[in-house]
Amino acid sequence: MYKIGKQDLSSLFGFVTIGFMLGQVGPILSAASVDLGVEAGLVGRMIAFYYGISILGIALGFFLIKRIGKELFILGGSALLIVTYGFGLYVNSTNGLIVMMMFLGLGLGVYQIGINSMAVDNTSRYPRSQQSGRMSYMQFFFGIGAVVSPLLVDFSHLHLQNWRYSYLMILVLGPMVTILFVSMDLKRKRSADGMETAIFESGNALISNPIRWSWVLVLTLMLAGIYTSLETSIFNWLSYYWDHRHGEIDIVTGARATAVFWGVFSISRLMMGWVIGRLGDWTAMVTFTSIVILSLALWWFLNPAWWGLLILVVIISLMMGCMFPTIMMITSRLQPGESSQVLSLLFVWATATAAIVPVGIGIAIKQTSVSVYPMTVTVLGLFFFSMLLVTLGITRRAAGGGQLSD
């Protein structure tokens, strides 16, 4: 377990807020579909619109964070969320709900890039062997928000007779608390000269040659995109596959299997950081990916019974939980002084690819059958593993003769 410093609190509550914003979408739109008469097709389009607009918020970070700083950027996003949730309390039409989802998506993008950039900078103050583990630990708090948020919507809908009241609870527990700690960070930052951090970041650069840096950046961005495609393909389609292959099993439904995936996934971020610290970033990534590939291959070739598949789901989610935070730290170390710009590119690319690949899997299932699903995710996993090995090899050469430290 890692010790939390004062400078980490804004990142932790920021991750909780991101979890709130991601976890609330489905329950809010489900309640609105009954209350406001929103049809299912429009609900699906609003979800896609919500995540699409978040890319704009991430892109704003690329241009603004360097100019105004991460703290002011996050405070601006917090103000946007407060105004939007306040507006949402009075939404009584489909058009109003669309406008609210648009600005919530923008706020999500601002928080994703702002909070993650701040977390990377804070994590970079620690020894490299601890950085990926600490980042995974902090992102565990995202899971807390994602679990609590639907419960708040459910409580407001069932017991307060108005799902909109959940906005007030989310505001108090999310953006408002984040504003408090980010403001404290901004005050501390302005009172310090920042010399020690600047020297540390300068010495933490991985690759100095700009041409080699560009190639490695492209490879790590591709790696992040393939990973998020694999992750979203699993959690978006697992429930559908389970219900079509093991629908007769009452004790574990597709939704419960997906819940198991997310539960173990979050626990992985809490517990597996020390493994990364012991093995090193690259060794841990290769080890975890190898186990994931083996599990996916067993799923494909053995077509196990429901209990066997559940065991494989637990193994896969346990291994995957820490991968994306580790990729984030590897990417940010390519150019520590430009972490917000580098992470903006990473999140834009990862979000875009994660939205495309699961759609392709759906087309493949429609044209053949659901039995093709294990094969597609296994092939996607092998593609990720191949790209991981290529990126590792080229990064080591770019860093100087294969002597890249984990």
Secondary structure as UniProt FT lines:
FT   HELIX           6..8
FT   HELIX           9..23
FT   HELIX           25..35
FT   HELIX           40..68
FT   HELIX           70..88
FT   TURN            89..90
FT   HELIX           94..123
FT   TURN            124..125
FT   HELIX           128..159
FT   HELIX           163..165
FT   HELIX           166..173
FT   HELIX           175..191
FT   HELIX           195..203
FT   HELIX           210..245
FT   TURN            247..248
FT   HELIX           254..271
FT   HELIX           273..279
FT   HELIX           281..302
FT   HELIX           306..320
FT   TURN            321..322
FT   HELIX           323..332
FT   TURN            333..334
FT   HELIX           336..338
FT   HELIX           339..367
FT   HELIX           370..372
FT   HELIX           373..400
FT   TURN            401..402
//
